[in-house]
Amino acid sequence: MEKSIPRFLRYLKLERNCSDLTIKSYREDLELLYEYLLDSLGQPPKPAKLTPLELRTYVSALHEAGYAKTSVARRLASMRSYFRFAQREGLCDTNPAKPLRNPRRDKKLPHFLSGQEIGKLLAAPPRQQAMGLRDRAILETLYSAGLRVSELVGINLDDLDLEDGLVRVRGKGKRERLAPLGSYAIRAIRAWLRKRTPDQSQSKTEASAVFLNKFGKRITTRSIGRMLEKYLKITGLDSRTSPHTLRHSFATHLLDSGADIRSVQELLGHKSLVTTQIYTHVSTAGLRQAYEKAHPRAKKK
């Protein structure tokens, strides 16, 4: 198993075209599994000899250690993928992770900001400073196009078509899509581009990044998270807000305004409609609140 995990990771990179972040997650999941089995079995685990019971014991240990259900489900998915690969490579006859069921997930509605709160956040960056113009452009783009923060940091200059209000986005699995940009985002990006100064010592690809840090290098997802935290403190908005909250807000506001769920699926770059449907629950919750507030016979006496 110790030797086959690196082979599996290479397979993900070369044949499945997985992103570096996805491969990092698989590596961490499988290293944790390997260390547990090595400790519990007292010898290096071999895929051919592992049973569903031994893997189920590992899953129980994750629950006892306090891992979230979503984290346990992700580790189960990593196990299934690895053992499918091992079976294909002739390292085991069956997939011992296949019988294991995912934990029942708690239905949590995504946190989102109201239109008024979004306006307050987008107005927070100072327009007199280059970094303020950059921050405004980042926040406007995240909300206007409903991007993941990882998608935003990957945008290069040749991905922008500001005349037609479009940006080419590379999403999960390196799937590309065209996302529309609103007029506010276009103006904010143009204002930032006039101040943008890249570090010319970087490679051509890195120097072409649209959003840069103060050193002229491509900004990171972590830096955007820290930047957002600063403006949340300034505005007094909910501290639970993350860059992904702007994506949640984008989808929720579109559906609340009558957008078709299939269109929202395409705009978000979701492979499955099931992933998009959680936002219909958010919209329904909003409708319910409006109904109970307005209808004279809605509330229980």
C-alpha positions as CSV (number, residue, x, y, z in Angstrom):
1,M,0.0,0.0,0.0
2,E,2.9,2.4,0.8
3,K,4.2,2.0,-2.8
4,S,0.9,2.0,-4.5
5,I,-0.4,5.3,-3.0
6,P,2.2,7.4,-5.0
7,R,1.3,5.5,-8.1
8,F,-2.4,6.3,-7.5
9,L,-1.6,10.0,-7.1
10,R,0.3,10.0,-10.4
11,Y,-2.7,8.3,-12.0
12,L,-4.9,11.1,-10.7
13,K,-2.6,13.8,-12.1
14,L,-1.7,12.3,-15.5
15,E,-4.9,10.3,-16.4
16,R,-7.6,11.9,-14.4
17,N,-6.2,15.5,-14.9
18,C,-7.0,16.3,-11.2
19,S,-6.0,19.6,-9.8
20,D,-3.0,20.0,-7.4
21,L,-5.5,20.8,-4.5
22,T,-7.5,17.6,-5.2
23,I,-4.3,15.5,-5.3
24,K,-3.2,17.1,-2.0
25,S,-6.5,16.1,-0.4
26,Y,-6.2,12.5,-1.6
27,R,-2.6,12.3,-0.3
28,E,-3.6,13.5,3.1
29,D,-6.6,11.2,3.3
30,L,-4.7,8.1,2.3
31,E,-1.7,8.9,4.5
32,L,-4.0,9.1,7.4
33,L,-5.6,5.7,6.5
34,Y,-2.1,4.1,6.0
35,E,-0.9,5.3,9.4
36,Y,-4.0,4.1,11.2
37,L,-3.8,0.6,9.5
38,L,-0.1,0.4,10.2
39,D,-0.7,1.1,13.9
40,S,-3.8,-1.2,14.2
41,L,-2.4,-4.1,12.2
42,G,1.2,-3.9,13.5
43,Q,2.5,-4.3,10.0
44,P,2.4,-2.5,6.6
45,P,-1.1,-3.0,5.2
46,K,-1.6,-4.8,1.9
47,P,-4.6,-4.0,-0.2
48,A,-5.3,-7.7,-1.0
49,K,-5.6,-8.6,2.7
50,L,-7.7,-5.6,3.9
51,T,-11.4,-6.3,4.7
52,P,-14.5,-4.0,4.9
53,L,-14.5,-4.7,8.7
54,E,-11.0,-3.2,9.1
55,L,-11.9,-0.1,7.1
56,R,-15.2,0.2,9.0
57,T,-13.2,0.3,12.2
58,Y,-11.2,3.1,10.8
59,V,-14.3,5.1,9.9
60,S,-15.6,4.5,13.5
61,A,-12.3,5.9,14.7
62,L,-12.8,9.0,12.6
63,H,-16.3,9.6,14.1
64,E,-14.9,9.1,17.7
65,A,-12.1,11.6,17.0
66,G,-14.7,14.2,16.2
67,Y,-14.3,14.5,12.4
68,A,-17.2,16.2,10.7
69,K,-19.6,14.0,8.6
70,T,-18.4,15.8,5.5
71,S,-14.8,15.0,6.3
72,V,-15.6,11.4,6.9
73,A,-17.5,11.2,3.6
74,R,-14.5,12.7,1.8
75,R,-12.2,10.1,3.3
76,L,-14.5,7.4,2.3
77,A,-14.5,8.7,-1.3
78,S,-10.7,8.7,-1.3
79,M,-10.7,5.1,-0.1
80,R,-13.1,3.9,-2.7
81,S,-11.1,5.6,-5.5
82,Y,-7.8,4.2,-4.3
83,F,-9.1,0.7,-3.9
84,R,-10.8,0.8,-7.4
85,F,-7.3,1.7,-8.7
86,A,-5.7,-1.1,-6.7
87,Q,-8.3,-3.6,-8.0
88,R,-7.6,-2.4,-11.6
89,E,-3.8,-2.8,-11.0
90,G,-4.3,-6.3,-9.7
91,L,-3.3,-5.4,-6.1
92,C,-6.6,-6.8,-4.7
93,D,-9.5,-8.9,-6.0
94,T,-12.3,-6.7,-4.6
95,N,-12.8,-3.2,-3.4
96,P,-13.1,-3.5,0.5
97,A,-14.3,0.1,0.7
98,K,-17.3,-0.4,-1.6
99,P,-19.7,-1.8,1.1
100,L,-19.1,1.2,3.4
101,R,-21.9,3.7,3.5
102,N,-21.4,7.5,3.8
103,P,-22.6,9.1,7.0
104,R,-26.0,10.8,6.8
105,R,-25.2,14.4,6.3
106,D,-26.9,17.2,8.2
107,K,-28.8,19.5,5.9
108,K,-27.2,22.9,6.4
109,L,-28.3,25.8,4.3
110,P,-25.4,27.8,3.0
111,H,-24.8,31.2,4.6
112,F,-25.4,34.1,2.3
113,L,-25.6,37.9,2.5
114,S,-28.6,40.1,1.6
115,G,-28.4,42.5,-1.3
116,Q,-28.0,45.4,1.2
117,E,-25.1,43.6,3.0
118,I,-23.4,42.8,-0.3
119,G,-23.6,46.5,-1.2
120,K,-22.1,47.5,2.1
121,L,-19.2,45.0,1.7
122,L,-18.4,46.0,-1.9
123,A,-18.3,49.7,-0.9
124,A,-15.7,49.1,1.9
125,P,-12.4,49.0,-0.1
126,P,-10.8,52.5,-0.4
127,R,-10.8,53.7,-4.0
128,Q,-7.8,56.1,-3.4
129,Q,-5.3,53.2,-3.0
130,A,-4.2,50.6,-5.6
131,M,-4.8,47.7,-3.2
132,G,-8.2,49.1,-2.4
133,L,-9.1,49.1,-6.2
134,R,-7.8,45.5,-6.4
135,D,-9.9,44.4,-3.4
136,R,-13.0,46.1,-4.9
137,A,-12.4,44.3,-8.2
138,I,-11.9,41.0,-6.4
139,L,-15.1,41.2,-4.4
140,E,-17.1,42.5,-7.4
141,T,-15.9,39.7,-9.6
142,L,-16.6,37.0,-7.0
143,Y,-20.1,38.2,-6.6
144,S,-20.8,39.2,-10.2
145,A,-19.7,35.9,-11.7
146,G,-20.4,33.6,-8.7
147,L,-16.8,32.3,-8.8
148,R,-15.0,30.0,-6.5
149,V,-12.0,31.8,-5.0
150,S,-9.7,29.2,-6.6
151,E,-11.2,30.1,-10.0
152,L,-10.6,33.8,-9.4
153,V,-6.9,33.6,-8.5
154,G,-6.4,31.5,-11.7
155,I,-7.7,34.2,-14.1
156,N,-5.2,35.6,-16.5
157,L,-5.3,38.7,-18.7
158,D,-6.2,36.8,-21.8
159,D,-9.2,35.2,-20.0
160,L,-10.9,38.6,-19.8
161,D,-13.2,40.0,-22.5
162,L,-14.4,43.2,-20.9
163,E,-16.0,44.5,-24.1
164,D,-18.4,41.6,-24.1
165,G,-18.5,41.3,-20.3
166,L,-17.1,37.7,-20.1
167,V,-14.4,35.9,-18.3
168,R,-13.0,32.4,-19.1
169,V,-12.9,30.3,-15.9
170,R,-11.2,27.1,-15.2
171,G,-13.3,25.2,-12.6
172,K,-13.1,21.8,-10.9
173,G,-11.6,19.1,-12.9
174,K,-10.1,21.9,-15.1
175,R,-13.5,22.2,-16.9
176,E,-13.7,25.6,-18.6
177,R,-16.7,27.8,-18.8
178,L,-17.5,31.4,-19.8
179,A,-18.9,33.5,-16.9
180,P,-20.7,36.8,-17.4
181,L,-19.5,40.0,-15.7
182,G,-21.8,42.8,-14.6
183,S,-21.2,46.4,-15.3
184,Y,-20.0,47.1,-11.7
185,A,-17.4,44.3,-11.9
186,I,-16.2,45.5,-15.4
187,R,-15.7,49.0,-14.1
188,A,-13.9,47.8,-11.0
189,I,-11.6,45.5,-13.0
190,R,-10.7,48.3,-15.4
191,A,-9.9,50.6,-12.5
192,W,-7.6,48.0,-11.0
193,L,-5.9,47.1,-14.3
194,R,-4.8,50.8,-14.7
195,K,-2.9,50.4,-11.4
196,R,-1.8,46.8,-11.8
197,T,2.0,46.4,-11.7
198,P,3.3,42.7,-12.1
199,D,6.6,41.4,-11.0
200,Q,8.4,41.0,-14.4
201,S,10.8,38.4,-12.9
202,Q,7.9,35.9,-12.8
203,S,7.2,33.5,-15.6
204,K,5.0,34.7,-18.4
205,T,2.0,32.9,-17.1
206,E,2.4,34.2,-13.5
207,A,3.0,37.7,-14.7
208,S,-0.2,37.6,-16.7
209,A,-2.3,37.0,-13.5
210,V,-5.1,39.6,-13.2
211,F,-5.1,39.8,-9.5
212,L,-1.8,40.4,-7.8
213,N,-0.5,40.8,-4.2
214,K,1.4,43.8,-3.1
215,F,4.7,42.3,-4.4
216,G,3.3,42.0,-8.0
217,K,2.8,38.2,-7.8
218,R,-0.4,36.2,-8.3
219,I,-2.6,36.5,-5.2
220,T,-3.4,33.4,-3.2
221,T,-6.7,32.1,-1.9
222,R,-5.5,32.6,1.6
223,S,-4.6,36.2,1.0
224,I,-8.2,36.8,-0.3
225,G,-9.6,35.2,2.8
226,R,-7.5,37.6,5.0
227,M,-8.5,40.5,2.9
228,L,-12.2,39.7,3.3
229,E,-11.8,39.3,7.1
230,K,-10.4,42.9,7.2
231,Y,-13.5,44.3,5.5
232,L,-15.9,42.2,7.6
233,K,-14.4,43.9,10.7
234,I,-14.7,47.4,9.1
235,T,-18.4,46.8,8.0
236,G,-19.5,44.8,11.0
237,L,-20.9,42.0,8.8
238,D,-21.3,38.4,9.9
239,S,-17.9,36.9,10.7
240,R,-19.0,33.6,9.2
241,T,-18.8,35.2,5.8
242,S,-16.1,33.7,3.6
243,P,-15.1,34.3,-0.1
244,H,-17.4,31.3,-0.9
245,T,-20.3,33.2,0.7
246,L,-20.3,35.6,-2.2
247,R,-20.8,32.6,-4.5
248,H,-23.7,31.4,-2.3
249,S,-25.2,35.0,-2.4
250,F,-24.9,35.1,-6.2
251,A,-26.9,31.9,-6.6
252,T,-29.5,32.7,-4.0
253,H,-30.1,36.2,-5.3
254,L,-30.5,34.9,-8.9
255,L,-33.0,32.3,-7.8
256,D,-34.9,34.7,-5.6
257,S,-35.2,37.0,-8.7
258,G,-36.7,34.2,-10.8
259,A,-33.7,32.8,-12.6
260,D,-34.1,29.2,-13.9
261,I,-32.2,26.7,-11.9
262,R,-30.6,25.1,-15.0
263,S,-29.2,28.5,-15.9
264,V,-27.8,28.9,-12.4
265,Q,-26.3,25.5,-12.6
266,E,-24.4,26.5,-15.8
267,L,-23.3,29.8,-14.3
268,L,-21.9,28.1,-11.2
269,G,-20.2,25.4,-13.2
270,H,-21.9,22.6,-11.3
271,K,-21.6,19.2,-13.0
272,S,-24.8,17.9,-11.3
273,L,-28.1,19.8,-10.8
274,V,-28.3,18.1,-7.3
275,T,-25.4,20.4,-6.1
276,T,-27.4,23.5,-7.3
277,Q,-30.6,22.4,-5.7
278,I,-29.5,23.4,-2.2
279,Y,-30.0,27.0,-3.2
280,T,-33.7,26.3,-4.0
281,H,-34.0,25.4,-0.3
282,V,-32.5,28.8,0.6
283,S,-35.0,30.6,-1.7
284,T,-37.9,28.5,-0.2
285,A,-36.8,29.5,3.3
286,G,-36.9,33.2,2.2
287,L,-40.3,32.8,0.7
288,R,-41.6,31.1,3.9
289,Q,-40.3,34.0,6.0
290,A,-42.0,36.5,3.7
291,Y,-45.2,34.5,3.8
292,E,-45.3,34.3,7.6
293,K,-44.5,38.0,7.9
294,A,-47.2,39.2,5.4
295,H,-50.1,36.7,5.7
296,P,-52.6,37.4,8.5
297,R,-53.3,33.7,9.1
298,A,-49.8,32.3,8.6
299,K,-48.5,32.3,12.2
300,K,-49.7,29.9,14.9
301,K,-51.6,31.6,17.8
